[in-house]
Amino acid sequence: MPDAYEYGDEGANTLIHIAEKMGGLNLPNMAELGLGNIDHIPGVPAKPGRGVYGIMRECSKGKDTTTGHWEIAGIILEEPFRTYPNGFPKEVIDAFEKAIGRKVLGNVPASGTVIIQELGEEHMKTGKPIVYTSADSVFQIAAHEEIIPVEELYEMCRKARKILTGPHAVGRVIARPFVGTPGNFTRTERREDFSLEPPKKTILDLIKEAGLEVMGVGKIEDIFAKRGLTQSNHTVSNMDSVDAILDFMVQEKPGLIFANLVEFDMVYGHRNNVEGYARALEEFDGRIPELIEAMKPEDVLIITADHGCDPTHPGTDHTREQVPVLIFGKAIKEGYNIGVRESFADLGATVTELLGVPSPENGESFAKEILK
């Protein structure tokens, strides 16, 4: 992004840096859709392209998951969600401790896998939950499932969510249950996110109100506080997410399938794992023919991102980047470049026009531009 320097992200480029480190990426299916035309990505040749391709810039302030997804869905944030590089202020922690009737441990920015090793034993001895944050706008609560049962941990998160409003309205409160013994703690898959509700109607609300289906895959229900969805499959891996998309496609119900593939940043980007990230990209690319094969003539496939997460960039945070967009379908032009869109919200406005439902408050549709 032109303003990447404001975020400490000057020079970040997720796709190109991974490709350079790996001596090229093998993404033949995304290359066929036009990915190689967007930029010079080692290993991904420029081709005429079977679909529409281009770049989108984030108009909102921020570079986190919620901000990116909300903007795709039509909400532009003038102010970024607040982050806490020095931990949460005393008034927040005091209110939380009073609400749950326990003191807490931690209250620092930390890696979740690291902090449970550092404080897990003390947590087990004292029963105090571990509170921590990250470079994202998150209030995370970790607890051993045998010390604080998961349902009780979820209730703690609900209490924190009520406290974290107004000037301290973090994007997400996250339950982080774990199991194991000192020196060998592991997080479980019973994570739960408690998100802020979008302040205005999103394309999910508009599509649902029009009587169409809105099927969420992965973290979508968390990001939108379960609002605007008719069905959801809370998958926790990329390949399970692709399976879930295919399962929803079989239903042949008109509407939107909105999927977030969580492993790219959660497992690889944040952990600076270039090789793993490259492998995950290639695995996803290998599934694209299945998605295309399952498409009906009126279906449209859109592949994009909500932020960067350059595993070669200093630190473990998301990176403020432009995102690629690839669009494919029988009714969609081939080899067409939409150029640089000035907001992710243009995509949401395009989706609503393609579905024939009211448009969100923000975004300029390019539906007419890309239809044959």
BELTA-V900045 format. One record per residue. N is the residue number from 0. RES is the residue in three letters. PHI is phi as a letter, one per 20 degrees, with the letter a starting at -180 (none if undefined). OMEGA is omega in whole degrees, 0 to 359 (999 if undefined). NEAR is the number of other C-alpha atoms within 12 Angstrom. Layout:
<<N,RES,PHI,OMEGA,NEAR> <N,RES,PHI,OMEGA,NEAR>>
This chain:
<<0,MET,none,178,31> <1,PRO,g,181,18> <2,ASP,e,183,22> <3,ALA,g,181,24> <4,TYR,f,180,14> <5,GLU,f,183,16> <6,TYR,d,184,22> <7,GLY,m,187,22> <8,ASP,d,181,31> <9,GLU,g,179,20> <10,GLY,n,180,24> <11,ALA,f,176,32> <12,ASN,b,188,32> <13,THR,g,186,40> <14,LEU,f,185,43> <15,ILE,f,182,33> <16,HIS,f,175,32> <17,ILE,f,181,37> <18,ALA,f,179,31> <19,GLU,f,181,22> <20,LYS,f,184,24> <21,MET,e,184,23> <22,GLY,m,179,17> <23,GLY,o,176,26> <24,LEU,d,178,34> <25,ASN,d,183,30> <26,LEU,c,187,32> <27,PRO,f,183,28> <28,ASN,f,175,32> <29,MET,f,175,43> <30,ALA,f,179,34> <31,GLU,f,180,29> <32,LEU,e,175,41> <33,GLY,o,183,38> <34,LEU,g,182,44> <35,GLY,f,178,37> <36,ASN,e,184,32> <37,ILE,f,180,34> <38,ASP,b,180,28> <39,HIS,e,182,22> <40,ILE,e,181,30> <41,PRO,g,179,24> <42,GLY,n,182,27> <43,VAL,d,186,30> <44,PRO,f,171,25> <45,ALA,f,181,24> <46,LYS,c,178,26> <47,PRO,g,175,21> <48,GLY,n,179,29> <49,ARG,e,183,31> <50,GLY,b,179,37> <51,VAL,e,179,44> <52,TYR,c,179,41> <53,GLY,r,184,36> <54,ILE,c,174,33> <55,MET,c,175,37> <56,ARG,d,179,38> <57,GLU,e,180,45> <58,CYS,e,180,36> <59,SER,f,172,34> <60,LYS,e,180,28> <61,GLY,p,181,41> <62,LYS,b,182,43> <63,ASP,e,183,38> <64,THR,g,184,40> <65,THR,f,181,41> <66,THR,g,181,44> <67,GLY,f,180,44> <68,HIS,f,179,40> <69,TRP,f,180,48> <70,GLU,f,175,46> <71,ILE,g,183,48> <72,ALA,e,171,43> <73,GLY,o,180,40> <74,ILE,d,178,38> <75,ILE,d,181,36> <76,LEU,e,179,31> <77,GLU,f,179,13> <78,GLU,d,178,17> <79,PRO,f,172,26> <80,PHE,f,184,33> <81,ARG,f,175,30> <82,THR,d,188,30> <83,TYR,c,182,26> <84,PRO,f,178,19> <85,ASN,d,184,16> <86,GLY,n,184,27> <87,PHE,e,182,32> <88,PRO,f,185,19> <89,LYS,g,184,15> <90,GLU,f,178,15> <91,VAL,f,181,29> <92,ILE,f,178,32> <93,ASP,g,181,19> <94,ALA,f,180,23> <95,PHE,f,179,31> <96,GLU,f,178,25> <97,LYS,f,183,18> <98,ALA,f,184,21> <99,ILE,e,178,26> <100,GLY,m,179,16> <101,ARG,b,169,21> <102,LYS,f,180,21> <103,VAL,c,174,33> <104,LEU,d,172,30> <105,GLY,n,187,33> <106,ASN,l,179,33> <107,VAL,b,169,29> <108,PRO,f,185,28> <109,ALA,a,167,33> <110,SER,f,182,28> <111,GLY,f,180,39> <112,THR,f,180,27> <113,VAL,f,187,22> <114,ILE,f,178,35> <115,ILE,f,175,37> <116,GLN,f,182,29> <117,GLU,f,188,22> <118,LEU,d,184,34> <119,GLY,g,181,38> <120,GLU,f,178,27> <121,GLU,f,177,24> <122,HIS,g,181,34> <123,MET,f,180,28> <124,LYS,f,188,18> <125,THR,d,184,19> <126,GLY,m,179,26> <127,LYS,f,178,29> <128,PRO,f,180,45> <129,ILE,e,178,46> <130,VAL,d,178,43> <131,TYR,b,179,39> <132,THR,c,178,35> <133,SER,b,175,35> <134,ALA,f,175,34> <135,ASP,e,176,34> <136,SER,e,184,35> <137,VAL,c,172,42> <138,PHE,d,186,52> <139,GLN,d,181,49> <140,ILE,c,179,51> <141,ALA,d,179,53> <142,ALA,b,176,50> <143,HIS,f,185,39> <144,GLU,f,179,31> <145,GLU,e,180,20> <146,ILE,e,175,27> <147,ILE,c,181,30> <148,PRO,g,187,22> <149,VAL,g,181,27> <150,GLU,f,177,21> <151,GLU,f,177,23> <152,LEU,f,178,37> <153,TYR,f,179,30> <154,GLU,f,175,24> <155,MET,f,179,40> <156,CYS,f,178,37> <157,ARG,f,178,29> <158,LYS,f,177,28> <159,ALA,f,180,38> <160,ARG,g,179,34> <161,LYS,f,180,24> <162,ILE,f,188,27> <163,LEU,e,177,33> <164,THR,c,178,22> <165,GLY,m,183,14> <166,PRO,f,180,16> <167,HIS,d,183,28> <168,ALA,f,177,30> <169,VAL,f,181,38> <170,GLY,f,185,45> <171,ARG,b,164,41> <172,VAL,d,187,42> <173,ILE,c,173,40> <174,ALA,e,183,44> <175,ARG,c,179,42> <176,PRO,f,177,38> <177,PHE,b,180,37> <178,VAL,c,175,30> <179,GLY,o,182,21> <180,THR,c,181,22> <181,PRO,g,183,20> <182,GLY,n,183,17> <183,ASN,b,178,16> <184,PHE,e,176,27> <185,THR,c,178,25> <186,ARG,f,179,27> <187,THR,e,181,21> <188,GLU,e,181,18> <189,ARG,e,171,25> <190,ARG,g,175,29> <191,GLU,b,179,34> <192,ASP,d,178,39> <193,PHE,d,190,38> <194,SER,e,167,39> <195,LEU,f,173,36> <196,GLU,f,175,29> <197,PRO,g,184,31> <198,PRO,f,180,22> <199,LYS,c,179,23> <200,LYS,f,176,27> <201,THR,d,177,39> <202,ILE,f,178,48> <203,LEU,f,178,48> <204,ASP,f,184,36> <205,LEU,f,180,33> <206,ILE,f,179,36> <207,LYS,f,181,28> <208,GLU,f,179,22> <209,ALA,f,177,22> <210,GLY,n,178,21> <211,LEU,e,179,26> <212,GLU,e,170,29> <213,VAL,c,187,38> <214,MET,d,182,39> <215,GLY,e,178,37> <216,VAL,c,180,39> <217,GLY,m,186,34> <218,LYS,e,186,36> <219,ILE,g,182,40> <220,GLU,f,177,35> <221,ASP,f,185,36> <222,ILE,f,182,42> <223,PHE,d,177,42> <224,ALA,l,177,29> <225,LYS,m,183,29> <226,ARG,e,175,31> <227,GLY,n,181,36> <228,LEU,d,172,33> <229,THR,d,178,29> <230,GLN,b,178,30> <231,SER,b,172,31> <232,ASN,c,187,31> <233,HIS,e,180,33> <234,THR,f,182,28> <235,VAL,c,177,28> <236,SER,c,181,28> <237,ASN,g,185,34> <238,MET,f,173,29> <239,ASP,f,179,24> <240,SER,f,177,32> <241,VAL,f,177,36> <242,ASP,g,181,27> <243,ALA,f,176,30> <244,ILE,g,180,38> <245,LEU,f,178,29> <246,ASP,f,178,24> <247,PHE,f,180,30> <248,MET,f,180,30> <249,VAL,f,180,17> <250,GLN,f,180,19> <251,GLU,l,177,21> <252,LYS,e,181,20> <253,PRO,f,181,26> <254,GLY,q,186,37> <255,LEU,c,166,42> <256,ILE,d,184,43> <257,PHE,d,186,44> <258,ALA,c,173,41> <259,ASN,d,178,41> <260,LEU,e,197,36> <261,VAL,f,191,33> <262,GLU,f,184,30> <263,PHE,g,180,39> <264,ASP,e,186,35> <265,MET,f,185,31> <266,VAL,e,188,27> <267,TYR,d,183,31> <268,GLY,f,182,36> <269,HIS,f,182,34> <270,ARG,d,177,28> <271,ASN,l,182,27> <272,ASN,e,184,28> <273,VAL,f,183,33> <274,GLU,f,179,26> <275,GLY,f,179,24> <276,TYR,f,179,35> <277,ALA,f,180,37> <278,ARG,f,180,25> <279,ALA,f,176,30> <280,LEU,f,181,34> <281,GLU,f,176,30> <282,GLU,f,179,27> <283,PHE,f,179,31> <284,ASP,g,181,29> <285,GLY,f,180,22> <286,ARG,e,184,26> <287,ILE,g,178,31> <288,PRO,g,178,22> <289,GLU,f,179,20> <290,LEU,f,181,30> <291,ILE,f,180,30> <292,GLU,f,183,18> <293,ALA,e,184,25> <294,MET,f,172,25> <295,LYS,e,183,20> <296,PRO,g,183,15> <297,GLU,e,183,20> <298,ASP,f,177,27> <299,VAL,c,177,33> <300,LEU,d,178,39> <301,ILE,c,177,31> <302,ILE,d,180,34> <303,THR,b,181,32> <304,ALA,b,181,39> <305,ASP,d,177,44> <306,HIS,a,171,44> <307,GLY,e,173,42> <308,CYS,b,187,43> <309,ASP,f,183,39> <310,PRO,f,179,36> <311,THR,e,183,34> <312,HIS,e,179,30> <313,PRO,g,181,19> <314,GLY,n,184,21> <315,THR,c,186,27> <316,ASP,e,167,36> <317,HIS,f,178,41> <318,THR,c,184,43> <319,ARG,f,185,39> <320,GLU,c,165,39> <321,GLN,f,180,40> <322,VAL,c,176,39> <323,PRO,f,171,40> <324,VAL,c,177,39> <325,LEU,c,183,41> <326,ILE,c,184,40> <327,PHE,c,174,40> <328,GLY,r,181,30> <329,LYS,g,182,22> <330,ALA,e,185,24> <331,ILE,e,178,31> <332,LYS,g,177,27> <333,GLU,d,176,26> <334,GLY,m,184,30> <335,TYR,d,182,29> <336,ASN,d,178,32> <337,ILE,e,177,31> <338,GLY,m,181,23> <339,VAL,d,176,22> <340,ARG,e,187,27> <341,GLU,e,177,28> <342,SER,b,172,38> <343,PHE,f,184,43> <344,ALA,f,176,38> <345,ASP,g,181,38> <346,LEU,f,178,48> <347,GLY,f,179,44> <348,ALA,f,177,35> <349,THR,f,180,35> <350,VAL,f,181,40> <351,THR,f,178,38> <352,GLU,f,178,27> <353,LEU,f,181,31> <354,LEU,e,178,29> <355,GLY,m,179,21> <356,VAL,d,180,26> <357,PRO,g,182,27> <358,SER,e,176,33> <359,PRO,f,183,32> <360,GLU,f,183,24> <361,ASN,d,175,31> <362,GLY,o,176,35> <363,GLU,d,181,25> <364,SER,f,172,32> <365,PHE,d,182,31> <366,ALA,g,183,28> <367,LYS,f,182,17> <368,GLU,f,187,20> <369,ILE,d,179,31> <370,LEU,f,178,25> <371,LYS,f,999,16>>
